[in-house]
Amino acid sequence: MIVIAILAIPFVFYFVQRPDYGAIGRDQFARIYDRNVSVLEAQQSARLLNLAQILGMSDFVGTMTAGAGMDQNQGAVQFIVNLLVLRHESERLGVRPSTMEIADAVRKLPAFHGDSGFDINKFNELVQNGLAPLGLAEEHIEQLVRDQLCLSQIQKLLAAGVSLPKSELDENFQRGYDKLQVSLIRFRSADFDKDVKITDEDVQKYYDAHKGELRSDEKRKVEFVQLTLNEEEKKLSGKARIEALQKLADRATDFTQALLEKGADVKEAAAKFQLPVHETGEFTAAQPDPQLKDPQLVSAAFKLSEKEPHSDAVQVADGFYILHLTGKTDSRQLALEEAKPKIVDALKKTRTRELISTKGAEMVQQLREAKKSGQPLDAVIAKAGVKPEKLPAFSLIDEEMEKPEGDVQKKPSPELSTIKEAVALLNAGDVTDFMPSGTDGLIAILEKREPLAEAGEKKAAFAKRILDNKERIAVVEWLRDRQQAAGLEFKKT
Protein backbone atom coordinates (compact mmCIF):
# COMPACT_ATOMS: atom_id res chain seq x y z
CA MET A 1 0.00 0.00 0.00
CA ILE A 2 1.33 3.47 -0.81
CA VAL A 3 2.31 5.94 1.91
CA ILE A 4 0.53 8.86 0.25
CA ALA A 5 -2.85 7.27 1.00
CA ILE A 6 -1.90 6.93 4.65
CA LEU A 7 -1.01 10.61 4.84
CA ALA A 8 -4.59 11.52 3.97
CA ILE A 9 -6.77 8.69 5.38
CA PRO A 10 -6.12 6.33 8.35
CA PHE A 11 -5.61 3.10 6.43
CA VAL A 12 -3.67 0.13 7.77
CA PHE A 13 -0.08 -0.33 6.55
CA TYR A 14 0.74 -3.54 4.79
CA PHE A 15 4.43 -4.34 4.93
CA VAL A 16 5.60 -6.55 2.11
CA GLN A 17 7.15 -9.71 3.52
CA ARG A 18 10.77 -10.02 2.50
CA PRO A 19 12.14 -13.43 1.48
CA ASP A 20 14.84 -15.07 3.57
CA TYR A 21 17.77 -13.98 1.44
CA GLY A 22 20.16 -15.79 3.79
CA ALA A 23 18.77 -19.12 2.62
CA ILE A 24 19.21 -18.41 -1.07
CA GLY A 25 22.77 -19.75 -1.07
CA ARG A 26 24.59 -16.55 -2.01
CA ASP A 27 27.98 -15.64 -0.56
CA GLN A 28 27.72 -15.26 3.20
CA PHE A 29 28.13 -11.79 4.77
CA ALA A 30 27.67 -12.81 8.40
CA ARG A 31 25.91 -15.23 10.73
CA ILE A 32 23.48 -14.01 13.40
CA TYR A 33 20.55 -15.53 15.32
CA ASP A 34 21.64 -18.97 14.05
CA ARG A 35 21.10 -18.04 10.41
CA ASN A 36 23.31 -16.91 7.56
CA VAL A 37 23.02 -13.37 6.22
CA SER A 38 23.83 -13.31 2.51
CA VAL A 39 25.76 -10.58 0.73
CA LEU A 40 22.56 -9.87 -1.23
CA GLU A 41 20.60 -9.17 1.97
CA ALA A 42 23.45 -7.06 3.34
CA GLN A 43 23.54 -4.99 0.15
CA GLN A 44 19.80 -4.35 0.46
CA SER A 45 20.31 -3.01 4.01
CA ALA A 46 23.22 -0.87 2.80
CA ARG A 47 20.87 0.73 0.25
CA LEU A 48 18.48 1.47 3.11
CA LEU A 49 21.31 3.35 4.81
CA ASN A 50 21.65 5.46 1.67
CA LEU A 51 17.91 6.10 1.65
CA ALA A 52 17.90 7.06 5.35
CA GLN A 53 20.58 9.67 4.61
CA ILE A 54 18.55 11.03 1.68
CA LEU A 55 15.46 11.24 3.91
CA GLY A 56 17.39 13.29 6.48
CA MET A 57 17.15 10.70 9.28
CA SER A 58 20.42 11.97 10.80
CA ASP A 59 19.80 10.95 14.44
CA PHE A 60 18.72 7.46 13.41
CA VAL A 61 21.72 7.02 11.08
CA GLY A 62 24.09 8.44 13.71
CA THR A 63 22.94 5.93 16.33
CA MET A 64 22.90 2.96 13.96
CA THR A 65 26.43 3.70 12.70
CA ALA A 66 27.94 4.86 16.02
CA GLY A 67 31.60 4.01 16.43
CA ALA A 68 32.38 3.92 12.72
CA GLY A 69 33.75 7.47 12.61
CA MET A 70 34.38 8.71 9.06
CA ASP A 71 34.86 5.18 7.68
CA GLN A 72 31.90 4.76 5.30
CA ASN A 73 32.45 1.04 4.84
CA GLN A 74 32.54 0.42 8.57
CA GLY A 75 29.46 2.63 8.95
CA ALA A 76 27.59 0.50 6.43
CA VAL A 77 28.56 -2.70 8.26
CA GLN A 78 27.40 -1.23 11.58
CA PHE A 79 24.10 -0.18 10.05
CA ILE A 80 23.47 -3.58 8.45
CA VAL A 81 24.11 -5.50 11.67
CA ASN A 82 22.27 -3.05 13.92
CA LEU A 83 19.25 -3.11 11.63
CA LEU A 84 19.07 -6.90 11.98
CA VAL A 85 19.38 -6.59 15.76
CA LEU A 86 16.82 -3.78 16.00
CA ARG A 87 14.18 -5.63 14.01
CA HIS A 88 14.71 -8.87 15.93
CA GLU A 89 14.62 -7.16 19.35
CA SER A 90 11.62 -4.98 18.46
CA GLU A 91 9.68 -8.12 17.62
CA ARG A 92 10.85 -9.85 20.81
CA LEU A 93 9.93 -6.86 22.98
CA GLY A 94 6.59 -6.33 21.26
CA VAL A 95 7.50 -2.82 20.07
CA ARG A 96 5.09 -2.07 17.22
CA PRO A 97 4.51 1.55 16.15
CA SER A 98 0.95 2.28 15.10
CA THR A 99 -0.15 3.10 11.57
CA MET A 100 -0.74 6.75 12.37
CA GLU A 101 2.57 7.08 14.24
CA ILE A 102 4.35 5.93 11.10
CA ALA A 103 2.33 8.24 8.86
CA ASP A 104 3.01 11.21 11.14
CA ALA A 105 6.73 10.43 11.18
CA VAL A 106 6.79 10.29 7.36
CA ARG A 107 5.25 13.78 7.26
CA LYS A 108 8.07 15.07 9.47
CA LEU A 109 10.96 13.69 7.43
CA PRO A 110 13.27 16.59 6.41
CA ALA A 111 13.38 15.42 2.78
CA PHE A 112 9.64 16.10 2.43
CA HIS A 113 9.55 19.52 4.09
CA GLY A 114 8.65 22.66 2.19
CA ASP A 115 7.90 26.24 3.21
CA SER A 116 4.53 25.27 4.72
CA GLY A 117 5.42 21.87 6.18
CA PHE A 118 4.92 18.54 4.42
CA ASP A 119 5.32 18.94 0.65
CA ILE A 120 3.52 16.23 -1.32
CA ASN A 121 5.43 17.18 -4.48
CA LYS A 122 8.76 16.42 -2.83
CA PHE A 123 7.37 13.09 -1.67
CA ASN A 124 6.17 12.19 -5.17
CA GLU A 125 9.47 13.31 -6.71
CA LEU A 126 11.47 10.95 -4.49
CA VAL A 127 9.05 8.04 -4.94
CA GLN A 128 8.90 8.41 -8.73
CA ASN A 129 12.53 9.28 -9.50
CA GLY A 130 14.72 8.65 -6.46
CA LEU A 131 13.94 5.13 -5.28
CA ALA A 132 14.37 3.04 -8.43
CA PRO A 133 18.08 3.93 -8.95
CA LEU A 134 18.69 2.61 -5.42
CA GLY A 135 16.85 -0.62 -6.17
CA LEU A 136 14.18 0.34 -3.63
CA ALA A 137 10.45 0.93 -3.60
CA GLU A 138 7.99 3.01 -1.60
CA GLU A 139 7.50 0.40 1.12
CA HIS A 140 11.15 0.83 2.10
CA ILE A 141 10.39 4.37 3.31
CA GLU A 142 7.73 2.86 5.56
CA GLN A 143 10.13 0.21 6.82
CA LEU A 144 12.80 2.75 7.70
CA VAL A 145 10.36 5.03 9.53
CA ARG A 146 9.03 2.04 11.45
CA ASP A 147 12.63 1.13 12.40
CA GLN A 148 13.26 4.69 13.54
CA LEU A 149 10.17 4.66 15.76
CA CYS A 150 11.10 1.26 17.21
CA LEU A 151 14.55 2.58 18.10
CA SER A 152 12.99 5.66 19.71
CA GLN A 153 10.62 3.55 21.83
CA ILE A 154 13.45 1.26 22.95
CA GLN A 155 15.51 4.33 23.84
CA LYS A 156 12.66 5.50 26.09
CA LEU A 157 12.63 2.11 27.81
CA LEU A 158 16.37 2.29 28.40
CA ALA A 159 16.12 5.91 29.60
CA ALA A 160 14.67 4.70 32.91
CA GLY A 161 18.22 3.75 33.95
CA VAL A 162 19.80 7.06 32.88
CA SER A 163 20.34 9.86 35.41
CA LEU A 164 22.16 13.19 35.65
CA PRO A 165 23.36 14.09 39.18
CA LYS A 166 23.26 17.79 40.01
CA SER A 167 27.00 17.87 40.72
CA GLU A 168 27.74 16.46 37.25
CA LEU A 169 25.38 18.94 35.59
CA ASP A 170 26.85 21.92 37.48
CA GLU A 171 30.44 20.98 36.63
CA ASN A 172 29.77 20.33 32.94
CA PHE A 173 27.62 23.45 32.55
CA GLN A 174 30.31 25.60 34.12
CA ARG A 175 32.99 24.10 31.88
CA GLY A 176 30.85 24.56 28.80
CA TYR A 177 29.46 28.06 29.33
CA ASP A 178 32.09 29.95 31.32
CA LYS A 179 33.53 32.83 29.30
CA LEU A 180 37.22 32.14 28.85
CA GLN A 181 39.85 34.83 28.43
CA VAL A 182 42.84 33.35 26.65
CA SER A 183 46.18 34.74 25.49
CA LEU A 184 48.26 33.12 22.76
CA ILE A 185 52.00 33.04 22.23
CA ARG A 186 52.65 32.34 18.57
CA PHE A 187 55.75 30.82 17.02
CA ARG A 188 55.81 31.63 13.31
CA SER A 189 57.96 29.62 10.94
CA ALA A 190 58.95 32.78 9.07
CA ASP A 191 60.72 34.01 12.24
CA PHE A 192 62.82 30.83 12.43
CA ASP A 193 63.61 30.22 8.74
CA LYS A 194 66.61 32.55 8.83
CA ASP A 195 68.26 30.40 11.51
CA VAL A 196 68.01 27.23 9.41
CA LYS A 197 70.99 26.59 7.13
CA ILE A 198 71.08 23.71 4.64
CA THR A 199 74.50 22.63 3.35
CA ASP A 200 75.40 20.69 0.20
CA GLU A 201 76.39 17.81 2.48
CA ASP A 202 72.88 17.82 3.98
CA VAL A 203 71.38 17.71 0.49
CA GLN A 204 73.63 14.82 -0.58
CA LYS A 205 72.77 12.77 2.53
CA TYR A 206 69.06 13.32 2.01
CA TYR A 207 69.33 12.43 -1.69
CA ASP A 208 71.21 9.21 -0.94
CA ALA A 209 68.63 8.18 1.67
CA HIS A 210 65.53 9.08 -0.38
CA LYS A 211 66.73 8.61 -3.97
CA GLY A 212 63.93 6.22 -4.86
CA GLU A 213 61.26 8.68 -3.69
CA LEU A 214 62.62 11.68 -5.58
CA ARG A 215 60.87 11.31 -8.92
CA SER A 216 59.36 13.58 -11.52
CA ASP A 217 55.59 13.71 -11.84
CA GLU A 218 53.97 11.48 -14.44
CA LYS A 219 52.36 13.51 -17.23
CA ARG A 220 49.43 12.82 -19.51
CA LYS A 221 47.92 14.36 -22.61
CA VAL A 222 44.41 13.51 -23.80
CA GLU A 223 41.78 14.25 -26.40
CA PHE A 224 38.18 14.31 -25.26
CA VAL A 225 34.63 14.81 -26.40
CA GLN A 226 31.95 16.14 -24.12
CA LEU A 227 28.20 15.69 -24.19
CA THR A 228 26.78 18.26 -21.80
CA LEU A 229 23.52 20.06 -21.19
CA ASN A 230 23.08 23.37 -22.98
CA GLU A 231 22.44 26.56 -21.00
CA GLU A 232 18.65 26.13 -21.09
CA GLU A 233 18.82 22.47 -20.08
CA LYS A 234 21.07 23.32 -17.13
CA LYS A 235 18.14 25.24 -15.63
CA LEU A 236 15.96 22.12 -15.61
CA SER A 237 15.25 20.17 -12.43
CA GLY A 238 13.56 16.97 -11.37
CA LYS A 239 12.26 14.59 -13.99
CA ALA A 240 12.93 16.94 -16.90
CA ARG A 241 16.63 17.18 -16.00
CA ILE A 242 16.89 13.42 -15.54
CA GLU A 243 15.38 12.83 -18.97
CA ALA A 244 17.79 15.30 -20.59
CA LEU A 245 20.77 13.62 -18.94
CA GLN A 246 19.49 10.20 -19.98
CA LYS A 247 19.51 11.26 -23.62
CA LEU A 248 23.12 12.38 -23.25
CA ALA A 249 23.97 9.10 -21.50
CA ASP A 250 22.52 7.13 -24.42
CA ARG A 251 24.61 9.13 -26.94
CA ALA A 252 27.72 8.74 -24.76
CA THR A 253 27.17 4.97 -24.66
CA ASP A 254 26.80 4.83 -28.46
CA PHE A 255 30.01 6.83 -28.86
CA THR A 256 32.04 4.59 -26.52
CA GLN A 257 30.71 1.54 -28.37
CA ALA A 258 31.90 3.04 -31.65
CA LEU A 259 35.40 3.41 -30.18
CA LEU A 260 35.47 -0.31 -29.41
CA GLU A 261 35.33 -1.21 -33.11
CA LYS A 262 38.58 -2.42 -34.61
CA GLY A 263 40.70 0.43 -35.97
CA ALA A 264 38.36 3.06 -34.54
CA ASP A 265 39.67 6.63 -34.62
CA VAL A 266 38.43 9.23 -32.13
CA LYS A 267 38.25 12.08 -34.63
CA GLU A 268 36.41 9.98 -37.22
CA ALA A 269 33.96 8.67 -34.63
CA ALA A 270 33.40 12.19 -33.31
CA ALA A 271 32.73 13.47 -36.82
CA LYS A 272 30.02 10.82 -37.30
CA PHE A 273 28.37 11.96 -34.08
CA GLN A 274 28.94 15.62 -34.96
CA LEU A 275 30.96 16.18 -31.80
CA PRO A 276 34.01 18.46 -31.57
CA VAL A 277 37.26 16.94 -30.27
CA HIS A 278 39.16 18.95 -27.65
CA GLU A 279 42.83 18.46 -26.81
CA THR A 280 44.75 19.19 -23.60
CA GLY A 281 48.36 20.09 -23.09
CA GLU A 282 50.60 17.94 -20.90
CA PHE A 283 49.43 17.88 -17.30
CA THR A 284 50.09 16.15 -13.99
CA ALA A 285 47.66 14.81 -11.41
CA ALA A 286 48.61 17.67 -9.08
CA GLN A 287 48.30 20.32 -11.81
CA PRO A 288 45.59 19.19 -14.25
CA ASP A 289 44.73 20.86 -17.52
CA PRO A 290 42.24 23.75 -17.02
CA GLN A 291 39.78 22.00 -19.36
CA LEU A 292 39.49 19.06 -16.95
CA LYS A 293 37.83 20.85 -14.08
CA ASP A 294 36.20 17.84 -12.46
CA PRO A 295 38.58 15.61 -10.38
CA GLN A 296 36.85 12.54 -11.84
CA LEU A 297 38.17 13.47 -15.28
CA VAL A 298 41.75 13.73 -14.03
CA SER A 299 41.42 10.41 -12.25
CA ALA A 300 40.04 8.79 -15.42
CA ALA A 301 42.87 10.24 -17.51
CA PHE A 302 45.52 8.63 -15.30
CA LYS A 303 43.84 5.23 -15.57
CA LEU A 304 44.26 5.14 -19.35
CA SER A 305 47.03 3.09 -20.97
CA GLU A 306 48.35 2.29 -24.43
CA LYS A 307 46.37 -0.98 -24.39
CA GLU A 308 43.19 0.74 -23.19
CA PRO A 309 43.46 4.34 -24.42
CA HIS A 310 39.71 5.11 -24.34
CA SER A 311 37.79 5.84 -21.15
CA ASP A 312 34.22 4.89 -20.41
CA ALA A 313 31.74 7.76 -20.30
CA VAL A 314 32.65 9.80 -17.22
CA GLN A 315 29.64 11.53 -15.69
CA VAL A 316 30.00 15.06 -14.34
CA ALA A 317 27.36 17.45 -13.04
CA ASP A 318 26.04 18.51 -16.44
CA GLY A 319 26.83 15.59 -18.71
CA PHE A 320 29.50 13.14 -19.84
CA TYR A 321 33.10 13.12 -21.07
CA ILE A 322 34.94 10.43 -23.05
CA LEU A 323 38.74 10.65 -22.91
CA HIS A 324 41.40 9.29 -25.28
CA LEU A 325 45.06 9.05 -24.28
CA THR A 326 47.36 10.75 -26.82
CA GLY A 327 50.57 11.09 -24.82
CA LYS A 328 52.24 9.85 -21.68
CA THR A 329 55.49 10.85 -19.96
CA ASP A 330 56.46 8.35 -17.29
CA SER A 331 57.76 9.35 -13.90
CA ARG A 332 61.56 9.06 -13.60
CA GLN A 333 64.14 9.36 -10.89
CA LEU A 334 65.47 12.90 -10.51
CA ALA A 335 69.18 13.69 -10.66
CA LEU A 336 70.69 15.40 -7.62
CA GLU A 337 70.60 18.89 -9.12
CA GLU A 338 67.00 18.44 -10.29
CA ALA A 339 65.92 17.26 -6.86
CA LYS A 340 67.90 19.86 -4.90
CA PRO A 341 65.13 22.51 -4.63
CA LYS A 342 62.70 19.89 -3.29
CA ILE A 343 65.30 18.57 -0.86
CA VAL A 344 66.21 22.00 0.47
CA ASP A 345 62.53 22.84 0.95
CA ALA A 346 61.82 19.55 2.76
CA LEU A 347 64.85 19.86 5.05
CA LYS A 348 64.10 23.48 5.83
CA LYS A 349 60.50 22.72 6.79
CA THR A 350 61.52 19.76 8.97
CA ARG A 351 64.24 21.66 10.82
CA THR A 352 62.07 24.72 11.26
CA ARG A 353 59.34 22.58 12.82
CA GLU A 354 61.88 20.97 15.14
CA LEU A 355 63.27 24.38 16.14
CA ILE A 356 59.79 25.80 16.79
CA SER A 357 58.82 22.73 18.82
CA THR A 358 61.97 22.97 20.96
CA LYS A 359 61.51 26.71 21.61
CA GLY A 360 57.84 26.17 22.38
CA ALA A 361 58.52 23.39 24.89
CA GLU A 362 61.16 25.57 26.60
CA MET A 363 58.68 28.47 26.87
CA VAL A 364 55.99 26.20 28.37
CA GLN A 365 58.47 24.99 31.01
CA GLN A 366 59.52 28.55 31.88
CA LEU A 367 55.90 29.73 32.21
CA ARG A 368 54.89 26.80 34.41
CA GLU A 369 57.90 27.26 36.67
CA ALA A 370 57.13 30.98 36.95
CA LYS A 371 53.52 30.23 37.95
CA LYS A 372 54.66 27.68 40.54
CA SER A 373 57.01 30.23 42.13
CA GLY A 374 54.43 33.01 42.02
CA GLN A 375 56.21 35.12 39.43
CA PRO A 376 54.14 37.12 36.89
CA LEU A 377 53.96 35.36 33.54
CA ASP A 378 54.18 38.69 31.69
CA ALA A 379 57.80 39.07 32.80
CA VAL A 380 58.76 35.67 31.36
CA ILE A 381 56.98 36.47 28.09
CA ALA A 382 58.64 39.89 27.80
CA LYS A 383 62.07 38.41 28.50
CA ALA A 384 61.54 35.94 25.65
CA GLY A 385 60.87 38.87 23.32
CA VAL A 386 57.45 37.69 22.17
CA LYS A 387 54.17 39.59 22.15
CA PRO A 388 51.08 37.75 23.44
CA GLU A 389 47.86 37.89 21.45
CA LYS A 390 44.61 38.23 23.37
CA LEU A 391 41.68 36.34 21.86
CA PRO A 392 38.10 37.63 22.11
CA ALA A 393 36.42 35.94 25.09
CA PHE A 394 34.69 32.67 24.16
CA SER A 395 32.97 29.71 25.73
CA LEU A 396 33.53 26.06 24.87
CA ILE A 397 29.90 25.84 23.78
CA ASP A 398 29.55 28.65 21.27
CA GLU A 399 25.86 28.97 20.46
CA GLU A 400 26.50 31.45 17.67
CA MET A 401 28.62 28.85 15.88
CA GLU A 402 25.82 26.30 16.26
CA LYS A 403 23.26 28.50 14.49
CA PRO A 404 22.95 27.75 10.76
CA GLU A 405 23.66 30.61 8.38
CA GLY A 406 21.45 30.01 5.38
CA ASP A 407 21.86 26.30 4.60
CA VAL A 408 25.35 26.10 6.12
CA GLN A 409 26.10 25.64 9.79
CA LYS A 410 28.91 27.88 10.96
CA LYS A 411 31.92 26.11 12.39
CA PRO A 412 34.79 27.44 14.48
CA SER A 413 38.18 27.61 12.81
CA PRO A 414 40.36 24.52 13.21
CA GLU A 415 42.77 26.58 15.30
CA LEU A 416 40.03 27.74 17.69
CA SER A 417 38.78 24.16 18.01
CA THR A 418 42.31 23.06 18.98
CA ILE A 419 42.60 25.89 21.52
CA LYS A 420 39.22 25.06 23.06
CA GLU A 421 40.17 21.42 23.46
CA ALA A 422 43.52 22.39 25.04
CA VAL A 423 42.07 24.83 27.65
CA ALA A 424 38.84 22.94 28.40
CA LEU A 425 40.03 21.47 31.72
CA LEU A 426 42.48 24.19 32.72
CA ASN A 427 42.13 26.59 35.63
CA ALA A 428 42.89 30.32 35.51
CA GLY A 429 46.64 30.88 35.12
CA ASP A 430 47.33 27.45 33.61
CA VAL A 431 49.41 27.01 30.46
CA THR A 432 48.79 24.49 27.68
CA ASP A 433 51.42 22.30 26.09
CA PHE A 434 52.99 23.56 22.87
CA MET A 435 50.53 23.01 20.00
CA PRO A 436 51.60 22.71 16.34
CA SER A 437 49.38 24.79 14.05
CA GLY A 438 50.08 24.21 10.36
CA THR A 439 53.69 25.29 9.76
CA ASP A 440 53.60 27.38 12.95
CA GLY A 441 52.91 26.68 16.62
CA LEU A 442 51.31 28.25 19.66
CA ILE A 443 50.89 28.16 23.44
CA ALA A 444 47.63 29.19 25.12
CA ILE A 445 47.37 30.74 28.59
CA LEU A 446 43.99 30.66 30.33
CA GLU A 447 43.87 34.00 32.11
CA LYS A 448 40.34 34.01 33.52
CA ARG A 449 37.03 32.15 33.72
CA GLU A 450 33.83 34.20 34.04
CA PRO A 451 30.62 32.30 35.00
CA LEU A 452 27.55 32.84 32.82
CA ALA A 453 25.37 35.55 34.39
CA GLU A 454 21.92 34.11 33.55
CA ALA A 455 21.94 30.34 33.49
CA GLY A 456 18.25 29.42 33.91
CA GLU A 457 16.90 28.42 30.50
CA LYS A 458 20.31 27.56 29.09
CA LYS A 459 21.03 25.22 31.97
CA ALA A 460 17.72 23.42 31.50
CA ALA A 461 18.40 23.03 27.77
CA PHE A 462 21.94 21.88 28.51
CA ALA A 463 20.67 19.26 30.97
CA LYS A 464 18.29 17.95 28.31
CA ARG A 465 21.13 17.68 25.78
CA ILE A 466 23.29 15.72 28.23
CA LEU A 467 20.41 13.38 29.07
CA ASP A 468 19.66 12.89 25.37
CA ASN A 469 23.32 12.03 24.74
CA LYS A 470 23.36 9.61 27.68
CA GLU A 471 20.21 7.95 26.40
CA ARG A 472 21.74 7.64 22.95
CA ILE A 473 24.90 6.12 24.43
CA ALA A 474 22.70 3.66 26.35
CA VAL A 475 21.04 2.62 23.07
CA VAL A 476 24.42 2.20 21.33
CA GLU A 477 25.69 0.05 24.20
CA TRP A 478 22.45 -1.94 24.15
CA LEU A 479 22.83 -2.61 20.42
CA ARG A 480 26.41 -3.75 20.96
CA ASP A 481 25.33 -6.04 23.81
CA ARG A 482 22.50 -7.49 21.70
CA GLN A 483 24.94 -8.16 18.84
CA GLN A 484 27.02 -10.33 21.15
CA ALA A 485 23.91 -12.09 22.50
CA ALA A 486 22.83 -12.80 18.92
CA GLY A 487 26.05 -14.72 18.27
CA LEU A 488 27.23 -12.36 15.54
CA GLU A 489 30.03 -13.80 13.41
CA PHE A 490 31.46 -12.32 10.23
CA LYS A 491 32.59 -14.40 7.30
CA LYS A 492 36.38 -14.63 7.30
CA THR A 493 38.00 -13.67 4.03
C-alpha positions, 0 to 999 in steps of 0.5 A: 500500500502506498504511503501517500494514502496513509497521509490523507486517510487512516488506512492500515499499513501492509508491509511486504514480507521479504524473502529469507535472502540468507537461505538463497545460497549466495555468498555469506556476509555474516551469521546471526541468530543462528542463520546466515546473512547473505551478501545480497541481503546485506547490500539491500540493508546498505541501500536502506542506509543510503535512503535514510541519509537522503530522507534526512534521518540523521539521528537514526543514522548516527545511532545505527552507525555509532563508532564507525567514525568517518569510515563509510564502509565500517558505517555501512557494516554497523548499520546492516548489523544493527538493523538486523538486531533492531528488528529482531529485538523490536519483535521480541519486545513487542514494540510495534509503532501504530499506523498513524505514528508511522504516517506522522513520522513520514510527514516530518521527514526533512526530505519532504519539508517545504515552506509550509510543512509537508510537501507532497510534491517532494514526496512524489518526486522521491518516490517516482525518481529517487527510489528506483536507482537505489533498487528500492520501492515506496514500502522501504520508506515505511520500513525505515520510519518504522525502524526509527520509531522502534529505536525511539521507543526502545531508547525511552525504555532504556532511559529509565536507567539514565540519570544526571546528578546535580554535581555532574550537571553543574560541573559540565555546565560551568565548563561549557558556558564559562567565558574564557579569556585566553592569550596566545603566544605564537611561534611563526615559521617565518621568524625561524627560517633565517636560523636554518641553514642547509649545506650541500652535504645535507642535500647529498645525505638526504638524496642518498637516503631518499633517492627512490622517492625523488621522482618527476611527476607522471604527465598525460595528454588527452583528447576528449569529447563532451556531451553536456547540457546546454544553457537552457537544459542546465536550468531544468530540475527533477524529472525533466533534467533526468530525462535530458541527462538520460539522452546524453547518456545514451549518446555517450554509450553509443560513442564509446561503443563506436570506439570499441570497433577495430581500428576506430579513430576518435576524430572519425567517430566524433565526426560521425556523431557531430561532436568536436574533439578537444585536446589538452596540453601535458598535465600532472595529477597535481596540476591538471589541464584547465579544461578538466575541471572535475577531479573525476576526469583527471582520475580517469585520464591517469587510468588510461594506458596504451592498451586501453586508451579510451575511457568509459563515459565519465559523468560530471554534473552537467553531462558526460566526457569520453577521454582518449590518451594521446601522450604519456610521460612516465615518472623518472628518478630525478638527478641530484641537481633536479631534486635539490630545490625539493630537498632544500625545501623539505629539510628546511621545513623539517628543521624549522618545525623541530626548532619551533617545537623545541623553543615552544617546549622551553617556553611552556616549562619557563611559564609553568615554573614561573607560575609555581614560584608566584612570578608574573607570567608577563615578565617571562613572556617579555624576557623571551621577546614575544608579544602575546595575542589576546583572543576575544572571550569565548565559551567552549559551547559557542551557540553562535557557531551552532546557528545555521547561516542560510543552509550552512552551519557555521563552524569554528576555525580549526585553530580555535577548536584546537585551543578550546580542546587544550584549555577545556580542563584548565584553571585560571593561570594554567598554560597548555602544552605547545601546540603545532598549528600548520607550519607554525605553533602556539601556546595558550594561557587561560587568564580568567574564567567568568561564570555565565550571568543568567543560566536558567533556560540555558542550563535546563536546555543543557541538561536535556542535551546531556540526558539525550546524549546519555540515552543515545549512548545507552542505546548504542551500548544496548545494540552492541550487547544485543549483537554479542547475545545474537552470536554475531560472526562475520565471514572470514576472508 
